[in-house]
Amino acid sequence: MRWMQEASCRGQSTSLFFSNEDEKPADRKIREAKAKAICATCPVVPQCLQAGEGEEGIWGGMTEAERSGKRRKSPLSRPIVEQYANESNPWVVIEASGNAAIWQRESTESWHGVEWAVILRQEIIYTSFNLDATYAKYGSVIFS
């Protein structure tokens, strides 16, 4: 499959995209959010989604439940998008759960070119250029 050569996940551990039987729900959410952040930058999402039909794990930035349409998007995702996603502040939601969401946007202030934020009740409560720290904060917010 030639498209896999162009995938943003190439070289990443497959354990990021597939759960194991001992995984706790909080760990699953954080792992899935990390995987989806990689997928958000991927040029071959349509091919990946097609390849993932009927498969377990994250394919094309979506879980099995999301690909089958069984899981609905958070009702707060849309208002948050409308409030923050505009030309002067181009945040993109990569995960939403209840009142919280994790966002990413391109940044010229960091060597890796990406900034992340945690939104709670439509307010930015945390921003960072460190992906792991952002997911840790997001996890503490949604499971507190």
FIDRENNU-288207 format. One record per atom (N, C-alpha, C, CB): residue in three letters; y, z, x. Coordinates in steps of 0.05 Angstrom, whole numbers, padded with zeros to 5 digits, always signed. Glycine has a CB too. Example, Ala and Ser with C-alpha at 12.3 -4.5 7.8 and 13.67 -1.06 7.14 Angstrom:
Ala-00114+00156+00264/Ala-00090+00156+00246/Ala-00066+00156+00264/Ala-00089+00181+00226/Ser-00045+00142+00257/Ser-00021+00143+00273/Ser+00001+00157+00258/Ser-00012+00114+00282/
//
This chain:
Met-00023+00000+00017/Met+00000+00000+00000/Met+00025+00000+00018/Met+00000+00024-00019/Arg+00038-00022+00018/Arg+00061-00026+00036/Arg+00085-00008+00029/Arg+00069-00055+00036/Trp+00088-00002+00003/Trp+00111+00014-00005/Trp+00110+00042+00007/Trp+00112+00016-00035/Met+00086+00052+00013/Met+00084+00078+00025/Met+00096+00080+00052/Met+00054+00086+00027/Gln+00098+00058+00066/Gln+00111+00058+00092/Gln+00141+00064+00091/Gln+00107+00030+00106/Glu+00153+00059+00068/Glu+00182+00063+00063/Glu+00187+00090+00049/Glu+00193+00041+00047/Ala+00167+00105+00041/Ala+00171+00129+00026/Ala+00184+00151+00042/Ala+00144+00139+00015/Ser+00202+00166+00030/Ser+00216+00188+00043/Ser+00197+00211+00051/Ser+00238+00199+00025/Cys+00174+00212+00037/Cys+00155+00234+00042/Cys+00136+00227+00065/Cys+00139+00239+00017/Arg+00138+00203+00076/Arg+00120+00196+00098/Arg+00123+00215+00121/Arg+00126+00166+00107/Gly+00101+00226+00130/Gly+00101+00246+00151/Gly+00103+00275+00142/Gly+00124+00240+00170/Gln+00109+00279+00116/Gln+00111+00306+00105/Gln+00082+00316+00099/Gln+00129+00307+00079/Ser+00079+00342+00098/Ser+00053+00354+00091/Ser+00047+00348+00062/Ser+00054+00384+00097/Thr+00023+00340+00056/Thr+00015+00335+00028/Thr+00015+00361+00012/Thr-00012+00321+00027/Ser+00013+00384+00025/Ser+00012+00409+00010/Ser+00039+00414-00005/Ser+00007+00432+00029/Leu+00060+00400+00003/Leu+00086+00403-00010/Leu+00085+00389-00038/Leu+00108+00390+00007/Phe+00068+00369-00041/Phe+00067+00353-00065/Phe+00044+00360-00084/Phe+00066+00324-00058/Phe+00026+00376-00074/Phe+00002+00384-00090/Phe-00003+00414-00089/Phe-00023+00369-00080/Ser-00009+00425-00113/Ser-00013+00454-00114/Ser-00041+00462-00105/Ser-00009+00464-00143/Asn-00044+00487-00099/Asn-00070+00498-00094/Asn-00076+00519-00114/Asn-00072+00509-00064/Glu-00102+00526-00117/Glu-00110+00545-00139/Glu-00099+00573-00136/Glu-00139+00546-00140/Asp-00090+00581-00112/Asp-00080+00608-00108/Asp-00049+00609-00110/Asp-00088+00618-00081/Glu-00036+00587-00117/Glu-00007+00586-00118/Glu+00004+00602-00141/Glu+00002+00557-00119/Lys+00023+00619-00135/Lys+00037+00635-00156/Lys+00058+00617-00169/Lys+00050+00660-00144/Pro+00065+00623-00195/Pro+00085+00607-00209/Pro+00112+00605-00194/Pro+00089+00618-00236/Ala+00121+00627-00183/Ala+00147+00626-00168/Ala+00145+00608-00144/Ala+00155+00655-00160/Asp+00122+00610-00130/Asp+00119+00592-00106/Asp+00116+00563-00114/Asp+00093+00601-00090/Arg+00103+00558-00137/Arg+00100+00531-00147/Arg+00128+00518-00153/Arg+00083+00530-00173/Lys+00145+00533-00166/Lys+00172+00523-00173/Lys+00188+00516-00148/Lys+00188+00543-00190/Ile+00186+00533-00128/Ile+00201+00528-00103/Ile+00189+00504-00088/Ile+00200+00553-00084/Arg+00162+00503-00087/Arg+00149+00480-00074/Arg+00156+00454-00088/Arg+00118+00484-00074/Glu+00155+00454-00115/Glu+00161+00430-00130/Glu+00190+00422-00126/Glu+00156+00434-00160/Ala+00208+00441-00125/Ala+00237+00434-00121/Ala+00241+00422-00093/Ala+00254+00460-00123/Lys+00227+00432-00073/Lys+00229+00420-00046/Lys+00219+00391-00046/Lys+00213+00437-00026/Ala+00196+00387-00059/Ala+00184+00360-00060/Ala+00203+00341-00075/Ala+00157+00361-00074/Lys+00215+00351-00097/Lys+00233+00334-00113/Lys+00258+00327-00097/Lys+00240+00347-00139/Ala+00267+00345-00080/Ala+00290+00339-00063/Ala+00285+00316-00045/Ala+00299+00364-00047/Ile+00261+00315-00034/Ile+00253+00292-00017/Ile+00252+00267-00033/Ile+00226+00298-00003/Cys+00240+00269-00057/Cys+00237+00245-00074/Cys+00265+00235-00083/Cys+00221+00252-00099/Ala+00284+00253-00085/Ala+00311+00245-00094/Ala+00324+00225-00075/Ala+00329+00269-00098/Thr+00315+00225-00050/Thr+00327+00206-00030/Thr+00309+00182-00025/Thr+00331+00221-00004/Cys+00288+00179-00040/Cys+00268+00159-00035/Cys+00274+00131-00047/Cys+00241+00168-00045/Pro+00271+00110-00031/Pro+00276+00083-00041/Pro+00253+00071-00057/Pro+00283+00065-00018/Val+00230+00083-00058/Val+00207+00071-00071/Val+00196+00088-00095/Val+00185+00067-00051/Val+00214+00102-00109/Val+00206+00119-00131/Val+00190+00103-00152/Val+00230+00132-00143/Pro+00200+00080-00161/Pro+00185+00065-00182/Pro+00155+00059-00174/Pro+00199+00039-00189/Gln+00151+00051-00149/Gln+00124+00045-00140/Gln+00107+00071-00139/Gln+00125+00031-00112/Cys+00120+00092-00131/Cys+00106+00118-00129/Cys+00098+00128-00157/Cys+00123+00139-00115/Leu+00117+00126-00176/Leu+00110+00134-00203/Leu+00087+00118-00214/Leu+00135+00130-00221/Gln+00086+00093-00209/Gln+00064+00076-00219/Gln+00038+00084-00206/Gln+00070+00046-00213/Ala+00039+00089-00180/Ala+00014+00098-00166/Ala+00005+00125-00175/Ala+00019+00098-00136/Gly+00023+00142-00184/Gly+00016+00169-00193/Gly+00006+00172-00221/Gly+00039+00186-00189/Glu+00006+00150-00236/Glu-00004+00151-00264/Glu-00032+00163-00265/Glu-00004+00124-00277/Gly-00034+00185-00281/Gly-00060+00198-00284/Gly-00069+00216-00261/Gly-00081+00177-00289/Glu-00052+00218-00241/Glu-00058+00234-00217/Glu-00046+00262-00219/Glu-00049+00220-00191/Glu-00056+00281-00204/Glu-00044+00307-00202/Glu-00022+00306-00181/Glu-00065+00329-00195/Gly-00005+00326-00181/Gly+00016+00329-00160/Gly+00042+00316-00167/Gly+00005+00318-00135/Ile+00060+00316-00148/Ile+00087+00304-00152/Ile+00086+00276-00141/Ile+00109+00321-00137/Trp+00093+00257-00159/Trp+00095+00229-00153/Trp+00121+00219-00164/Trp+00070+00213-00165/Gly+00137+00206-00147/Gly+00162+00195-00156/Gly+00182+00217-00166/Gly+00158+00176-00178/Gly+00179+00241-00155/Gly+00197+00262-00163/Gly+00190+00276-00189/Gly+00224+00252-00164/Met+00166+00272-00199/Met+00159+00284-00224/Met+00131+00296-00223/Met+00159+00263-00247/Thr+00127+00319-00237/Thr+00101+00332-00239/Thr+00084+00316-00259/Thr+00104+00361-00248/Glu+00059+00324-00261/Glu+00041+00311-00280/Glu+00052+00314-00309/Glu+00012+00322-00279/Ala+00061+00338-00315/Ala+00071+00344-00342/Ala+00096+00327-00348/Ala+00078+00374-00345/Glu+00114+00325-00328/Glu+00138+00309-00332/Glu+00132+00279-00335/Glu+00157+00313-00309/Arg+00112+00269-00320/Arg+00105+00241-00322/Arg+00092+00235-00349/Arg+00086+00233-00299/Ser+00078+00254-00360/Ser+00064+00250-00385/Ser+00082+00256-00409/Ser+00039+00266-00387/Gly+00107+00265-00404/Gly+00126+00271-00425/Gly+00121+00297-00439/Gly+00125+00249-00445/Lys+00103+00314-00428/Lys+00098+00339-00442/Lys+00119+00361-00436/Lys+00071+00349-00433/Arg+00132+00359-00413/Arg+00153+00378-00407/Arg+00180+00366-00412/Arg+00150+00388-00378/Arg+00196+00381-00427/Arg+00223+00371-00433/Arg+00242+00381-00411/Arg+00233+00380-00461/Lys+00264+00366-00407/Lys+00285+00375-00389/Lys+00299+00399-00400/Lys+00305+00352-00384/Ser+00310+00415-00382/Ser+00325+00439-00390/Ser+00348+00430-00408/Ser+00335+00454-00366/Pro+00353+00445-00430/Pro+00376+00438-00447/Pro+00402+00441-00433/Pro+00375+00454-00472/Leu+00404+00457-00411/Leu+00429+00461-00397/Leu+00434+00439-00376/Leu+00429+00488-00384/Ser+00414+00423-00370/Ser+00418+00403-00349/Ser+00441+00384-00356/Ser+00393+00387-00345/Arg+00442+00374-00380/Arg+00463+00355-00387/Arg+00491+00366-00386/Arg+00458+00344-00415/Pro+00497+00389-00398/Pro+00524+00400-00395/Pro+00532+00405-00366/Pro+00527+00426-00411/Ile+00514+00414-00350/Ile+00520+00419-00322/Ile+00526+00392-00309/Ile+00496+00433-00308/Val+00511+00372-00314/Val+00516+00345-00303/Val+00543+00336-00310/Val+00494+00325-00312/Glu+00550+00338-00336/Glu+00576+00329-00345/Glu+00599+00344-00332/Glu+00578+00331-00375/Gln+00595+00370-00327/Gln+00616+00386-00316/Gln+00621+00380-00286/Gln+00610+00416-00319/Tyr+00599+00376-00271/Tyr+00602+00374-00242/Tyr+00598+00346-00230/Tyr+00583+00392-00229/Ala+00583+00330-00243/Ala+00577+00303-00231/Ala+00598+00283-00238/Ala+00549+00294-00240/Asn+00616+00279-00220/Asn+00636+00258-00223/Asn+00642+00246-00196/Asn+00662+00270-00236/Glu+00660+00226-00195/Glu+00665+00212-00170/Glu+00675+00230-00148/Glu+00684+00190-00175/Ser+00691+00250-00154/Ser+00702+00267-00134/Ser+00683+00290-00126/Ser+00729+00279-00143/Asn+00663+00295-00141/Asn+00644+00316-00136/Asn+00616+00307-00145/Asn+00652+00342-00151/Pro+00603+00290-00129/Pro+00579+00276-00138/Pro+00553+00292-00135/Pro+00576+00251-00123/Trp+00551+00315-00148/Trp+00527+00331-00148/Trp+00505+00318-00165/Trp+00532+00360-00158/Val+00480+00321-00157/Val+00457+00310-00172/Val+00438+00333-00177/Val+00444+00286-00157/Val+00429+00337-00201/Val+00410+00358-00208/Val+00383+00349-00197/Val+00408+00363-00239/Ile+00369+00367-00182/Ile+00342+00361-00173/Ile+00322+00379-00186/Ile+00341+00363-00143/Glu+00331+00401-00198/Glu+00312+00419-00213/Glu+00329+00436-00232/Glu+00295+00437-00193/Ala+00319+00441-00255/Ala+00332+00459-00274/Ala+00312+00476-00288/Ala+00349+00442-00294/Ser+00319+00501-00292/Ser+00301+00519-00306/Ser+00318+00540-00321/Ser+00282+00533-00287/Gly+00318+00539-00347/Gly+00333+00558-00363/Gly+00363+00555-00358/Gly+00325+00587-00357/Asn+00376+00577-00349/Asn+00404+00577-00343/Asn+00411+00568-00315/Asn+00416+00604-00348/Ala+00391+00562-00299/Ala+00396+00556-00270/Ala+00388+00527-00264/Ala+00381+00575-00253/Ala+00402+00517-00243/Ala+00395+00490-00233/Ala+00400+00489-00203/Ala+00411+00468-00248/Ile+00386+00472-00190/Ile+00392+00467-00161/Ile+00402+00439-00159/Ile+00366+00473-00143/Trp+00422+00436-00143/Trp+00436+00410-00140/Trp+00437+00402-00111/Trp+00464+00412-00151/Gln+00441+00376-00107/Gln+00446+00366-00080/Gln+00467+00345-00081/Gln+00420+00355-00066/Arg+00481+00341-00059/Arg+00500+00320-00056/Arg+00503+00313-00027/Arg+00528+00328-00069/Glu+00513+00289-00022/Glu+00518+00281+00006/Glu+00543+00296+00016/Glu+00523+00250+00008/Ser+00543+00302+00042/Ser+00565+00317+00054/Ser+00570+00307+00082/Ser+00558+00347+00054/Thr+00595+00306+00089/Thr+00603+00299+00116/Thr+00607+00324+00133/Thr+00628+00281+00116/Glu+00604+00347+00121/Glu+00609+00372+00135/Glu+00584+00383+00149/Glu+00618+00393+00115/Ser+00562+00370+00147/Ser+00537+00379+00158/Ser+00523+00357+00174/Ser+00518+00390+00137/Trp+00509+00364+00195/Trp+00496+00344+00212/Trp+00475+00329+00197/Trp+00484+00357+00236/His+00462+00341+00177/His+00441+00327+00162/His+00452+00313+00137/His+00419+00347+00154/Gly+00477+00315+00132/Gly+00490+00299+00111/Gly+00485+00307+00082/Gly+00482+00272+00115/Val+00473+00331+00078/Val+00467+00339+00051/Val+00476+00368+00047/Val+00437+00336+00044/Glu+00486+00374+00024/Glu+00493+00402+00016/Glu+00478+00408-00010/Glu+00525+00405+00012/Trp+00470+00433-00012/Trp+00455+00441-00036/Trp+00470+00464-00050/Trp+00427+00450-00030/Ala+00467+00467-00076/Ala+00480+00488-00091/Ala+00461+00499-00112/Ala+00506+00478-00104/Val+00465+00524-00119/Val+00451+00536-00142/Val+00472+00541-00163/Val+00436+00563-00133/Ile+00466+00531-00187/Ile+00483+00534-00210/Ile+00471+00554-00229/Ile+00489+00507-00224/Leu+00486+00574-00239/Leu+00476+00593-00259/Leu+00496+00594-00281/Leu+00471+00621-00246/Arg+00487+00589-00305/Arg+00504+00589-00329/Arg+00529+00571-00325/Arg+00513+00617-00336/Gln+00524+00548-00314/Gln+00544+00527-00309/Gln+00566+00534-00289/Gln+00557+00520-00335/Glu+00560+00554-00272/Glu+00578+00561-00250/Glu+00563+00559-00223/Glu+00589+00590-00254/Ile+00576+00548-00203/Ile+00564+00547-00176/Ile+00564+00575-00165/Ile+00579+00527-00157/Ile+00540+00586-00159/Ile+00539+00613-00148/Ile+00531+00614-00119/Ile+00519+00630-00164/Tyr+00522+00591-00108/Tyr+00513+00590-00081/Tyr+00513+00562-00071/Tyr+00485+00603-00078/Thr+00524+00557-00047/Thr+00522+00531-00034/Thr+00512+00536-00005/Thr+00549+00516-00034/Ser+00499+00516+00006/Ser+00488+00518+00033/Ser+00481+00491+00044/Ser+00464+00537+00033/Phe+00481+00489+00070/Phe+00471+00465+00083/Phe+00442+00470+00092/Phe+00488+00457+00107/Asn+00431+00493+00085/Asn+00403+00500+00092/Asn+00386+00498+00067/Asn+00402+00529+00105/Leu+00368+00479+00067/Leu+00351+00474+00044/Leu+00333+00498+00037/Leu+00334+00449+00049/Asp+00320+00510+00057/Asp+00302+00532+00051/Asp+00317+00556+00039/Asp+00288+00540+00077/Ala+00341+00562+00050/Ala+00356+00584+00040/Ala+00365+00579+00011/Ala+00381+00589+00057/Thr+00372+00554+00005/Thr+00380+00547-00023/Thr+00357+00550-00042/Thr+00390+00518-00023/Tyr+00333+00541-00035/Tyr+00310+00544-00052/Tyr+00302+00574-00055/Tyr+00286+00529-00041/Ala+00306+00590-00035/Ala+00300+00619-00037/Ala+00320+00631-00057/Ala+00303+00632-00009/Lys+00345+00624-00055/Lys+00365+00635-00074/Lys+00358+00626-00103/Lys+00393+00626-00066/Tyr+00352+00600-00106/Tyr+00344+00589-00132/Tyr+00320+00605-00144/Tyr+00338+00559-00130/Gly+00300+00609-00127/Gly+00277+00624-00136/Gly+00283+00652-00145/Gly+00256+00624-00114/Ser+00301+00665-00130/Ser+00308+00692-00137/Ser+00324+00693-00163/Ser+00324+00706-00114/Val+00340+00672-00168/Val+00356+00671-00193/Val+00338+00666-00217/Val+00377+00649-00191/Ile+00319+00647-00216/Ile+00304+00641-00239/Ile+00282+00661-00245/Ile+00292+00613-00236/Phe+00274+00677-00225/Phe+00253+00696-00230/Phe+00263+00725-00230/Phe+00232+00693-00209/Ser+00289+00728-00233/Ser+00300+00756-00234/Ser+00304+00764-00262/Ser+00327+00758-00218/
//
